[in-house]
Amino acid sequence: MLQLHTIRENKERIIKALKKRNMDAEPILSAVLDLDEKRRSLQTELDATLAESNKLSKEIGMLFKSGKAQEANALKEQTAGLKETSKQLGEDLNKAAEALQEQLYLVPNIPHDSVPAGNTDEDNEEVYREGDIPELADGALPHWELAKKYDIIDFELGVKITGAGFPVYKGKGARLQRALISYFLDKNTAAGYTEVQLPHLVNEASGYGTGQLPDKEGQMYHVQADDLYLIPTAEVPITNLHRDDMLSTAELPIKYTGYTPCFRREAGSYGAHVRGLNRLHQFDKVEVVRVEHPEASYKALDEMVEHVKSILKELKLPYRILRLCGGDLGFTSALTYDFEVFSTAQDRWLEISSVSNFETFQANRLKLRFKDENGKRQLVHTLNGSALALPRVLAGILENYQTKDGIKIPEVLVPYCGFDRIE
């Protein structure tokens, strides 16, 4: 969420910046400023009314002490009227503050200067590519066919138990899944991230804190009886570990990693691009989250990008990195890099990670601050990234490592799996 003083002081600059998101922000920013003016006016009026009421109360006390009961009672009638006025002003002030907050929630983050203009994912900018695309033998299969052939993932059984988008991993498929989780966590902790185990449900405040609410409310599973949400990513509970915290400079940076299942009610569609593991309603992901000093956050973002690159190099998967354009940028992000693995069997790129800097956008919602060396309170910067999301990594391994004799296991995963081939 953008800070009010930032909007007041930089309205035209923000309008221009949000055009990268293909958004005309003038109406909503004007509404924000009008509501802010109304709120401040009501606050001034309420403060003046309360001050007058307090002044009269003191006078009434003095009059009673002086034996001037008649004059005191006359003033009491005035204070009664002031109390009614202040009550009404308080109610109006709360309504104005709530309306202002609702409008602020609708304003997306300001894109970083390096974000390219564009409308769709076709306008994203490729900034890096590495790895050789393997040449597969004739008859190479997509991962959903490989999963069936080797009996390692059962999509139909998942439909029977729950519905589409909830696969069942079996035998070596389950062990490979577990191996990837352990490998990712070990890589992250070796890089200085503290591992945490987290709740898989969060309250509404947590959803608002990281920006999933109200923007992505329709994509989240809601347990209405308890008013809790199944997490769409570990980013939500991890970042909320420090909601309402006042940190010191010495505590920064803070680096966390965590594995969780993730749940998303994304609208279903049909075709090969969403078959198998390409799009799921429940999937596993290992996340990295950082809380940083504002001056260090973009260096931290570069470090996170390099970290994900190191994992993909060890897995020996061909990948590329995209800088997302304004039209494809997430609501809360200032700058996002997407990692995509090439699926040779599908002849297409599969997104497997997003690494983002949110600057102060989440921190303002979270009321997450730090005291600098001069004792001044400032908002931190928050960042997060997938390291990594498992479904499409697994799809890439199955498809790119397939041979006529079975599926080889990337060398770095063999110690975690206990086997080097699926036959």
N, C-alpha and C positions, 0 to 999 in steps of 0.2 A: 504494500500500500504506500502510495506517495505521501510525503509529509505535507501538511497544509501550507507551511511557510514556503516550501518549494514551489507549490502551485501558485501561491500569491505572488511570489517574486519572479517566476519564470513561466508564466502562462503561455506566452507566444512561442517560447522555445520548446515547451512540451508539446504544444499543438503541432509544431513543425516536425518534431521527433516522432510523434505517434503516427504521422502520415506514412512512415515506413511500415507500419502495421496495417496500412490501408484503412485508417480510422480517421474520421473527422471528429476530433476531440473537443472542438470549441463548445458545442452545446452542453456536454457533460461537465466540462471544467467551469463554464459559466454558472451552471446549476450548483456546483460545489461552492464556488465563491459567494453566490447569493445566499446559500444556506449558512455559510460561515459568517457572513455579515449579519444575517438575522440572528444567529446564535449569539454572536458577540453583543449585539444590541440588546437582546433579551437579558444577557448576563449583566450588562451595565445597568439596565433598568432594575433588575432584581437586587443587585448589590446596593443601589441607591435606596430602594424601598426598605431593605433590611436595615440599612444604616439609619434611615429615618425612624424606623420602628424602635431600634435600640436606643436612639436619642430620646424619643418620647418616653420609653420605659424608665430611663434614668430620671427624667423630669417628673414622671408620676411618683416615683419613689421619694424624690425630694419634697414634692407637694404634700404627700401623706405625712412625712416626717414633720412638715411645717404646720400640720393641722388643716390644710386646705383640701379637704376631701372632695368638695364639690368640683373644684377645678381639676383635681386628679381624675375623678370619674368621667369628666368631659373628655379629657385626653385619652382615657381608656377606650372610649368609643372610636376615637381616631385610630388607635393601634389595632383594634379589632378589624377595621376596614383595611388597614395596611397588611394585616396577616392574611386576609382573604386575597388581597392583590398579590402578595408574595407567593401564596400557594398556587394561584393561577399562573403566575409568571414561571414558577418552578416546573409546572406541568408542561407549559409551552416550550420552555428551555429544553426539557428532556426529549420532547417530540422533535424539536429542531436538531438536537444533537444526534438522535437516532436516524433521522432522515439524511443528515450530513454523512454519517458513517456508511449508510447504505449506498450513497452516491460514490463515496471514496472507494468502496469495494469494487465498483464497476470500472475503475480506471486501471488499465494495465501498466506494467512497468515500462520505463523509458528505454528503448533499445540503445545499446552501446553504439558509439560512432562507427565502429567497424562493421556493424550489421548491414548487410546489403539490402537494398530495396527489392521487393518482389512480392508476388501474390501466393504462390504455391511452392511445394517441395521441388518443383522443377527449376525454381529460381535460386535454390541453395547453391552456395559456392564451395566447390571442392578445393581443399587446401592441402591435402596430403593423400598419398596412396603408397601402399607397400605390399609386397608379397606376390608371388607368381600364382596365377590361376592354373590349377592342375588340368591336364588333359585326361578326361575320363574315357574308359573303354566304351565301345558301343553298347547300348542297352543300359546305361547308367540310370539309376532310379532316383526320384525325389525322396525326401526323408520319410514321408508318410508311407510310401511303398516299402522302403527299407525297414521301417519299424514293424510292419506287418510280416515281412519276409523272415526277419530274425526274431520275431515275437518279443520285442523289447519295449514297445509302447502300444497300448490298446486304446484307441480312440472310441471305438464302439462301446467298450465296457464302461468308459467314462460317461457316455451318453446314457447308458442304462442306469448308472448310479445317480447321476446328477443332471447332465444335459451336455449339449455341445460346448466345447471349450474347456473341458475338465478331464484331461487325459489320465490314464493309469500307466505308470512306469513299472516295468516288470524285469526281474532277473538282472542281466547285465545293463539294461537300460536304467534301472533304478540305481545300480551301483555307479554307473557313469555320471548320473545326475548328482549323486552324493559326492563323488570325487571332484566334480567341478566346483561345488559349493565349498568344500574343504580347501581346494587349491586357491580359489579366489580369496577366501578369508586369510589364508596363510600369506599370500602375496600382499594383501592389504596391511596386515599387522606387521609384517616385515618392513613395510614402508612407513611405519610410525602411527598407524591408525589403531585406536583402542576398540576392541571388539565389544559389542553389546548385544544382549538378547532382549527382545522387545515385545510388548503387547501387539497382538494382531488386530485389535479393535481400538479405536480412538474416539474421544468425545468431540462434540461440535467445536469447542474452542480450539482443539488441536487442528481440525480441518481448516478453520478460518486462519489460524496462525501461519500455516505454510501456503495458503492460497488455493487449496483444493475446493474450499467453499468460499463463496457461492459459485465459483466459475465452473467446477466440474461435478456439481451435485448429482446430475443425472448419470454420471459414470461410476458412482460409488454405490456399493451395497449398503443399505441402511437397515439396521436392526431397530425397528420402530419402538418395540416394547421397552427397550433400554435407551433409546436415542443414542446409539453408538454406530460407528461406521467401520466396516472392514477396510483395512488399509490398502490403498492403491499402490503404495511403495513404502519402503522403510524410511524414506526421507521424512515422512510425516511424524512418526513417533520419535525418530532420532533428533530432528531439529527442535521438537517441542520439549526435549529434555531441559532446555535452557529458557523456556518461556518465562517472562517476567524476571529474568536474572539481571543483576548488575555485576558485571565482571571487572576484573582489573586488567591492565595492559599485560601484566606478567602471566596471566592465564591464557593469553592468545599466542599461537593459534590453538584451537581445539579440533581434534581429528577423530572421527568415529567411523567404524564400519560395522555393518550388521547384515545378517541373512534373515529374510522373511519370505513366506509366501505372499503374493500380491493378488488383489482381487479387483477386477474392473468389469463394469457392465457395458463395455463399449458396444456400440450398435453393430450388429452382425451384418455381414454381406457375404457374397458367394463368389466362388472362383478360386483358381489355384493360388492367388496371392494371399488368401487367408486360410488355406488348407493346412491340416496338420498342426505343427507348432508355430505357424506363422502368426496366428492371432489367437490368444487364449483368454478366458475369463479368470482362470487361476494359474499362476505361474510363479516360479522361484526366481529370486533376484538377490544379489549381494550389492549393497549400496555403500558409497563413501560420502561422508558429509563433513564439511569444514566450516568453522566459525573463525573469521579472520578480522584483523585490523584493516580498515578501509584502504590504507596505503599498500597493503600486501596482497589484496584479494586477486588481482589479475596475475601476479606471479604465481599464486596458489593455483589459479585456474590452469595455467600452463603446466604446472607440476602434475596436476590431475590428468591432463591430456597425455603427458609423457608416461604416466603410470599405466594408464589403460593401454597405450601403445606397447608397453613392455610385456603385458599379459598376452596380447594378440601375437606378438613376435614369438613368444615361447610356445604358443599353441600352433604356430606356423599356419595361420589362416590369412588369406588375402583380404585386405581391408582398405577402406578409405575413410577420410575425415571430411565432414561438410560443416561449413559455417552457415547456420540457418539464416534465411532471409527474414525480413520483418513480417511477412505474411504467414510464415511457418513457425515463428517464434512463440514459445509458450507464454501464457498470460503473465506469469510472475518473473520471467527471465529477462535479464539485460543482454546476455550473450550466451549462446548455446552452440556447442560442437556436437554433432552426431557422428557416431562411429557406425560403419556398415561393413558387414562381412559379405563377400561374394559367394553366392550359392551356385556352384557350377551346374548341378543337376537341374536347377530351376532357371539358370541363366538370368539371375537378377541379384540385386543388392538387398541385404536384409539388415535393418537397423538393430543394433545390439547394445548400444549405449548412448546416453545423452549426458554431457558434462556441462553444467551451467553455473554462471555467476548471477545471483539475484541482487547483488549490491545490498542496499538497505531495505528493499521492498518487503521481504519476509520479516526482517528484524523489527520494522516499524509495527507490523501487525502483532508480533510476538512480544513487543516491549522488551527487547533484548539489547542491552546497552553495555558499555564499558566506560570506566573513568580513565581518561588519558593522563599523561604525566603531570598535567596542570590541574587535575581534578575535575576537568570538564566532562560532562556526560555526552557520549556520542553513541550512535547506532553502529553495531558491528555490520560486517558483510557476511552473508551466508552463501555457501556453494554446495552443490551435490552432484553426484554422478553414479552411473551404474558401472560396477566393476566385478561382475558383469551380469546382465540379464541372461538367464540360462536357455530359454526355449530356442532362440534363433542361433545361439552359439552351438547348442547341441545339434540343431538342424545342419549348420555349416560343417560340423565335424563329421556327421553321418554321411553327408553328401560328398564332401571334398576328400574324405579319407576312404571312400568305398573302393574296393578292388573286386575282381572276379572271384576271389577266394574269401571275401568277407570285408569287414570294416576294421581298418587299423585304428589303434588308439594313439593320439599324440604322445610322443615320448615323455613329455613333462607330466602327463596324467597317469602313466603306468604305475608308479609307486602308490598312487591314491586308489586306483582301480583294483590292482592285484591281477590284472590280465592285460594283454597287449593286443587283443583282437576279438572281435565279435564274429562268430562263424555260424 
